[in-house]
């Protein structure tokens, strides 16, 4: 991460937060968060919400037929 990240405003950071979270990057090391208590708290809240949502919804593997259908659709596209 470059120095421009440490000079971000909260609004700029929060505008990019979804993309940053989606990247899989460890945001706890983001320069903006080192100095911003409010954005650290927001990130912690979002992580808590995401963790709770994962526990609420059961993890269900789709039937083999679904994967076979996807595979055949991909082959037809080629």
C-alpha positions as CSV (number, residue, x, y, z in Angstrom):
1,X,0.0,0.0,0.0
2,X,1.4,3.4,-0.8
3,X,1.5,6.6,1.1
4,X,-1.6,8.0,-0.6
5,X,-3.7,5.5,1.4
6,X,-2.5,7.0,4.7
7,X,-3.7,10.4,3.5
8,X,-7.2,9.2,2.6
9,X,-10.2,10.8,4.2
10,X,-12.7,8.6,6.0
11,X,-15.2,9.1,3.1
12,X,-12.6,8.0,0.6
13,X,-11.6,5.0,2.6
14,X,-15.3,4.0,3.2
15,X,-16.0,4.4,-0.6
16,X,-13.3,1.9,-1.3
17,X,-14.0,-0.4,1.7
18,X,-16.2,-2.9,-0.1
19,X,-13.5,-3.3,-2.9
20,X,-10.8,-3.6,-0.3
21,X,-12.7,-6.2,1.7
22,X,-13.5,-8.1,-1.5
23,X,-9.8,-8.2,-2.4
24,X,-9.2,-10.5,0.6
25,X,-6.5,-8.2,1.7
26,X,-5.8,-7.9,5.5
27,X,-7.3,-4.5,6.1
28,X,-6.0,-4.3,9.7
29,X,-2.7,-3.2,8.2
30,X,-4.2,-0.5,6.0
31,X,-2.4,2.9,6.7
32,X,-5.7,4.8,7.1
33,X,-6.8,2.4,9.9
34,X,-3.7,3.0,11.9
35,X,-4.8,6.6,12.6
36,X,-8.6,6.4,12.3
37,X,-10.5,5.0,15.3
38,X,-13.9,5.5,13.5
39,X,-13.0,3.5,10.4
40,X,-11.4,0.7,12.6
41,X,-14.7,0.5,14.5
42,X,-16.7,0.4,11.3
43,X,-14.5,-2.4,9.9
44,X,-14.9,-4.4,13.1
45,X,-18.7,-3.9,13.0
46,X,-18.8,-5.1,9.3
47,X,-16.7,-8.1,10.1
48,X,-19.0,-9.0,13.0
49,X,-22.0,-8.7,10.8
50,X,-20.4,-10.8,8.1
51,X,-19.3,-13.5,10.6
52,X,-22.8,-13.6,12.1
53,X,-24.5,-13.8,8.7
54,X,-22.3,-16.8,7.8
55,X,-23.4,-18.6,10.9
56,X,-27.1,-17.9,10.2
57,X,-27.1,-19.5,6.8
58,X,-26.3,-23.2,6.6
59,X,-23.6,-24.2,4.2
60,X,-25.2,-26.4,1.6
61,X,-23.4,-28.1,-1.2
62,X,-25.4,-28.1,-4.4
63,X,-26.3,-31.5,-5.9
64,X,-23.9,-33.0,-8.4
65,X,-26.5,-32.3,-11.1
66,X,-26.0,-28.6,-10.7
67,X,-22.2,-28.9,-11.3
68,X,-22.8,-31.2,-14.3
69,X,-25.3,-28.6,-15.7
70,X,-22.7,-25.8,-15.3
71,X,-20.0,-27.9,-16.8
72,X,-22.1,-28.8,-19.9
73,X,-23.1,-25.1,-20.3
74,X,-19.4,-24.1,-20.3
75,X,-18.6,-26.8,-22.9
76,X,-21.5,-25.6,-25.1
77,X,-20.1,-22.0,-24.9
78,X,-16.7,-23.2,-26.2
